[in-house]
Amino acid sequence: MALLRNTGVNGKVVLITGAARGIGAGLAERLAARGAKVALVGLEAEEQAKVAAKIGPSARAWEADVTRWDALEQATAGVVEHFGGIDIVIANAGIATAGFVRSVDPAAFEKVIEVDLLGVWRTFRVTLPHVIERKGYLLAISSLAAITHAPGMANYAAAKAGVEAFSNSLRAEVAHLGVKVGVAHPTWIRTDLVESADSHPVFGKLRASMPGLIGKTYPLSVALDDLEAGVLKRARTIHVPRWVGGLKLLRAFLPPIIELGSRTRVPAADRAALEDIKARGAFESAVTGHGGRAATKR
């Protein structure tokens, strides 16, 4: 029985966006080890090729920008031609910026919403016919930020909250077609995106001041364990770790609590952000992570 429970993706085709590193690459390796055929889709072609080569013949990479319809359609057609279909789609591609609304680079701010929210919609819309055909599973990677809306993360929080709402609506739309929809809420996970944000001269310090569990960073393995288990069960929600789910019960009370805690931190950070922009420029001050830099160059 244990063997049967552990082979929920055996022989299935899993398409993962943003699979060059971090959660995407880690999930690709985990699911391939369970017998899945994995399609890695994203911008960083060389890094994805390395991940695919490490996995072996059951993996292949396609370069595609999740904000471009034509690129997603071409990549999806390639996956179907190569593997014969698509059973599971994990919309993991995501970027972040650092900055306050009044001073952040506008293009960098909007790119986060385009990648993190519209990228999920476009990925699911293009791949959905194939997932419906196999009565498969869609998983969108949201975030703790969808629940706790911290200063300096307005675009990221809005996009990830939108991903949660989008997934909840979509779940009701496709249930009669045999398709299941999940949404995952990881907290701070030690990935390139988080480490890059932590190294920011202004917002790294602001993030480090977050109290208790809300500010704690977890190793990548914690996220992969929970997400892998969720994919195997075709879970409706995946909380990384479980206490994140508990915060949903307190969601109505969180904004005033965050505002109260920010009163002593934000004024100095606001001044420092303006100085950082003056020194480095708005774009360089905003962009974080390899994925974010690759996306904003487009």
Steps between C-alpha positions, in 0.01 A plus 500: 500500500783741580644445154165587339469820699850605398450463126219750443693663218656187353470525120332843520617802304566799727559847355674739741562867430792684656696176528853634467568501874341493845154354543444433131824311447466316830147383423608387154769279654268366772215413262732352237642273770143373551467409133359822355600646167581863566486795261698802621369828361647844563734781404837374623568249224855405599412441865193296408707291259736422789210390719361281219842345436536423870162325505559301183284380207172554686554877498520760226515880504317759291581871504189715537392827659178438697380850412502424127214304348695392193794371705273301733303355211817395323648344813176319585476361147859380534428328831193324360687391189795369703319337794157433348292720730495688831357370830619755755595867469685682778497877444807585702664781301524810714710808564509774762621855540598708799346844533232727636212600275593869492858444384538153343583474130158482327602251231657264755192531724260410220717215372445314827124510453536398136721198579357391834128542426445526124771238446294251702181580305679469167676177596176338613295628208745363241550162667145445628363314195770236541444473876125465446564219253683305770286619795814632659613753758596868499712643782567873535778616731367792703672615820473595864494852351144434382401490868743744665539820301833648604628850411739504205321203341180655368533358150607153615225480763237616251614251237513206739163586654368513145646156430312359799171660394550393138567140605193489723276619216660267248456199730123542492502549123683178407390256771230352273771433240695281740781753551625583848653837588738571785662811640816500711604755760870471582647729763858631468701219340876513449501551124676742267199733514500522880877515540520779245230695683679445831819647356326823400656787701161640604232234476720218624513677835127563495434133432741394774297703750187289444412331830469131582392241248395765247864600456654153518669355191469126440731274297393405149449139606209602726315651204580205273376249757164673539453581133595151387250349743234743380554418134475127571164557672378758244450725802263796499730706721864454601637703790877517545530440788162411650476802729452718191152350468418616851568860401210483255267481801645830624514672161256778590713605797840495329504835311463720811755287685752539216430875482562537871827308481614703200465841664847494652671329204363649180594871539873428517472237225313748280782754531760231440316380190511847349873519568555157345307605189704818479822297522417202276199608298139389538535191283809356671352574841180313413603182320589191703603145408619336180145436384396858562795635308432265208132594489547876523755499218225384264 
